[in-house]
C-alpha cells in the first residue's frame, strides 16, 4: 500500500461537507478515501441496506424456482417483491429521487 504523506486542503461549506460525508458513509468509505476515489475517477459502490438485500434474496429465490412454479405463483411472488421494494424505497426517500421528482419510479 502506498504511504500517504502529502496533505491537500480544500474549503467546502458545511452543507457540502455533510453531503460528502453522507455519500462516503453510503459506500462505507472514509471521507478521505471517498474523495480520493472520486478525484481519481475510481468506482465507488454504495452498500445496499439490509432491507434491499432481502429483496435481492427474494428475486434470487424466484429466479431459481421459476421453472418449478406456475405463472400465478410467479406473479404473486413478483407482486410481493414489488410491494416490499416500494415500502422500503418510500420509507428511505419519501418517494422522491434526489431531485424530488420521483421520475425513476415511473410516476
C-alpha positions in Angstrom: 0.0 0.0 0.0 1.2 3.5 -0.8 2.3 5.6 2.0 0.2 8.7 2.0 2.2 11.6 3.4 1.0 14.6 1.4 -2.0 16.7 2.5 -4.4 18.5 0.3 -6.6 21.2 1.8 -9.9 22.3 0.3 -12.6 24.6 1.6 -16.3 23.5 1.4 -19.5 24.7 3.0 -21.0 22.9 6.0 -23.7 21.6 3.7 -21.2 20.3 1.1 -19.2 18.6 3.9 -22.4 16.9 5.2 -23.3 15.7 1.7 -19.8 14.4 1.0 -19.8 12.6 4.4 -23.2 11.0 3.7 -22.0 9.8 0.3 -18.9 8.4 1.8 -20.9 6.6 4.5 -23.2 5.0 1.9 -20.1 3.5 0.3 -18.6 2.5 3.7 -15.6 4.7 3.0 -13.8 7.3 5.0 -14.2 10.8 3.7 -10.6 10.9 2.5 -10.9 7.6 0.7 -14.2 8.7 -0.9 -12.7 12.0 -2.1 -9.6 10.2 -3.4 -11.6 7.7 -5.4 -13.9 10.4 -6.7 -11.0 12.6 -7.7 -9.2 9.7 -9.4 -12.4 8.6 -11.1 -12.3 5.2 -9.4 -15.5 3.2 -9.0 -17.4 3.6 -5.7 -20.2 1.2 -4.8 -22.9 2.2 -2.3 -23.5 -0.6 0.1 -27.2 -1.6 -0.1 -29.3 -1.6 3.0 -30.2 -4.9 4.6 -33.8 -4.5 3.5 -32.8 -4.2 -0.1 -30.6 -7.2 0.3 -33.6 -9.2 1.4 -35.4 -8.2 -1.7 -32.4 -9.3 -3.7 -32.6 -12.7 -2.0 -36.3 -12.9 -2.9 -35.5 -12.2 -6.5 -32.8 -14.9 -6.5 -35.2 -17.4 -5.0 -37.8 -16.7 -7.6 -35.1 -17.0 -10.4 -34.1 -20.4 -9.0 -37.7 -21.6 -8.8 -39.1 -20.0 -12.0 -39.4 -23.3 -13.9 -40.8 -25.2 -10.9 -43.8 -23.0 -10.2 -46.8 -21.9 -12.2 -47.4 -18.4 -13.7 -49.9 -17.4 -11.0 -47.3 -18.1 -8.2 -44.7 -16.2 -10.2 -47.0 -13.2 -10.5 -47.8 -13.4 -6.8 -44.1 -13.5 -5.9 -43.4 -10.5 -8.1 -46.2 -8.5 -6.5 -44.7 -9.2 -3.0 -41.2 -8.2 -4.2 -42.6 -5.1 -5.8 -44.6 -4.2 -2.7 -41.6 -4.8 -0.4 -39.3 -2.7 -2.6 -41.8 0.3 -2.7 -42.3 0.2 1.0 -38.5 0.4 1.6 -38.0 2.9 -1.2 -40.7 5.3 0.0 -39.6 5.0 3.7 -36.0 5.9 2.8 -36.6 8.7 0.3 -40.2 9.9 1.0 -40.8 8.6 -2.6 -38.6 11.2 -4.2 -35.5 10.9 -6.3 -32.6 13.2 -5.5 -34.3 16.0 -7.4 -37.6 15.3 -5.6 -39.5 14.5 -8.8 -39.8 10.7 -8.5 -39.1 10.2 -12.2 -37.1 7.0 -11.6 -40.3 5.2 -10.3 -42.3 5.9 -13.5 -44.6 8.4 -11.8 
